[in-house]
């Protein structure tokens, strides 16, 4: 039997398949490392959002950069596992510009709600982005006038869990940011499912 020389000589190579998602993960890694090295001083200064003076320019910077900061390596790994799993698929479907817009809107929405309603609590981490990705991913097959059953199930499972934990479980996780991220992702998914929406 003859050998297929073309397949046997094929060389595997690593490809940069999702530049935006990889850049985001790298920035989260750097932000978390800086936090560890500075005893969280850099995290409070740049990578968490809280009720600070509107005259402070960093207040507006933190409104977006808080998604890069994490409370520790476990927090980072948990979020990045979802980001690196879901992000490349979404970036391929919608393009990096559209996905970046979803991420920025999610970050700002979470920051504004935290600023207004939780003035004594700092918020950080990519959990809102993760939930935006989850809900956006669940609705990627939506057609105009249709709601995928998978979307309904994902919404019930993930958002229902967050509402339950927000009411009955006391912990340090901001369930509200998860819910906001999920709502942004769902809204983006249905908007992009319109005929004029899609990959840029």
N, C-alpha and C positions, 0 to 999 in steps of 0.2 A: 504494500500500500504506500502510495506516495505521500510525503509529508507536505502540509500546506506551509510553504516557506514564508508566505506573507503574514500568516497568523502567528507562526512560531517566532518570527523576528520582530513582532510588534512590541514596542516599548511603552510602558506606562509612564505617565507624567502627571504631576500635580498641577491642577488648573485653578486659576483665581475665578471661581464660578459666581461669587456674590460679593463684589467689592464693598458695597454699602454695609451689608451685614457683618462682613469680616472686619471692616474698619470700626464699626460700632462695638463689636466684641473686644477688639484691641484697646479701644479707648476705655471701656469698662474695666479691663484688666489693669491698665495704667492707673486709672483713678483709684481702684481698690488697693493697688500696691502703694501708691502715694499715701493713702489713708493709713495703711499699716506702718509705713515709715515715719509718718508725722504724728502718730498717736491720734489720728482722726482730725487733726487740725485742718488739713487740706480738704477733708470731706465736708466739714462744717463751712469752710470758707467758700468752696466752689461746687461741691457735688451733693448738696442736699438743699431742700427748699423749706422755708419757714417764714413766719411773720416778721419780716425785717422792714426797715425804713424804705419807703418808696423813693427817697432821695439818694439811696445807695445804688449805684449802677449795677453792683453785683446781684442785687435782688432780681433784676431782669435776666441776668446771665443764668442764675441758679434756677430760674423758671424752666429752663431747658436742660441744663447740665445735671440736674438732680437724678436723671435716669442713668447716668454713668456711675454714680457712687453706689457702693454696697456696704452693708454693715460688717461683712466678713467674707472669707473665701467660700464658705458654704452657701451663703446668700448669692454670691456671684455665680458659682457653678450651677446652682439650681435654675437661675434665670437664663444663663447662657446655653444650657442644654436645650431649652425650648427655642431660644432665639436662633441658634445654629441649625436646629431641626426644621423649623417652619420658615425662617427668613429667606433662605435661598429659593425656595419654591415660589414665595410671594414676589421676590425681587425679579425672578425670571418671568413671571406672568405679567406683572404690572410695570416693571421698570424701576430703576433706583430712585428716580425723581418722585414718582408717585408714592413709593413706599416711605421715602424720607418725609414727605408731607404728612403722611399718616402718623409717623413717629413724632414729628414736631407738634402736631395738633394734640396728640395724646399727652405728651410731656407738659404742654402749656395748660391743657384742661385739668390735669391732675394737680398741677401747681396752684392754679387759681382757686380750685375748690379747697385745697388744703390751706391756702393763705387766708381765705375768707371764713371758713367754718371750723378750722382747727388751728387757731393762732398759737397754741402752746405746744404744738407737735411738729417735729421735723419729718420730712418725707424724703426718701431716697430709694433708688433701685429701679430696675427695668421691669418690674412686675406689671405695670400698666401697659408697657410695650408688648410684653408676652401675651397678655389677655387680648390686646388689640390684634395681634397676629393670629391667635387662636380663633377668634370670631371672624376675622377677615378670611382666614383660610377655610373656614367651614362654609362660607357663602360664595366661594370663588366660582362655583358651577351654576350660580343663579342666573336664570333668564328673566327677561322683563316680564313682570306680572306673576312670577313664580317664587315661592319660598321653599328652599330645599328642606326636606325632613331632617337631614343631618344637622342643619343650622339650628332648627328648633331644639333638637336633642342636646346639642352642645351648649346652647344658651341656657337651657333648663339645668343642665348638670353644673356648668361652671359658674354662671351668675347666681343660680339658686344656692349653690354652696357658699358663695361669698356673702350673700345676704344673710344666710343662716349663721355663718360664723361671725359676721358683723354684729348680729343681735345677741347671740348666745355664747360666743367664745371670746374671752378677753386675752388678746395677745398683742405683739408688737407689729403685726402685719396690717397694713392699711387696706382693708377689703374694699373701701370706697374707691381707691385708685384702680383696683382690679376691675371693678364694675365700670368705671369711667372708661378705662382702656378697652374693655369689651364693647361698650356702646359705640365708641369711636370706630373700632374695627368693623363692627356690624354695619354702621352707617356708611362707612367707606366702601364696604363690599357691595352693598345694594346700589350705591351711587355709581360705582365702577361697572356694575352689571348692565347699566343702561347702554343703548347703542352707541352713544358718543363717548362713553367711558372706555377705559382699557389701558393697554401698555403704551408708554410714551416712547 
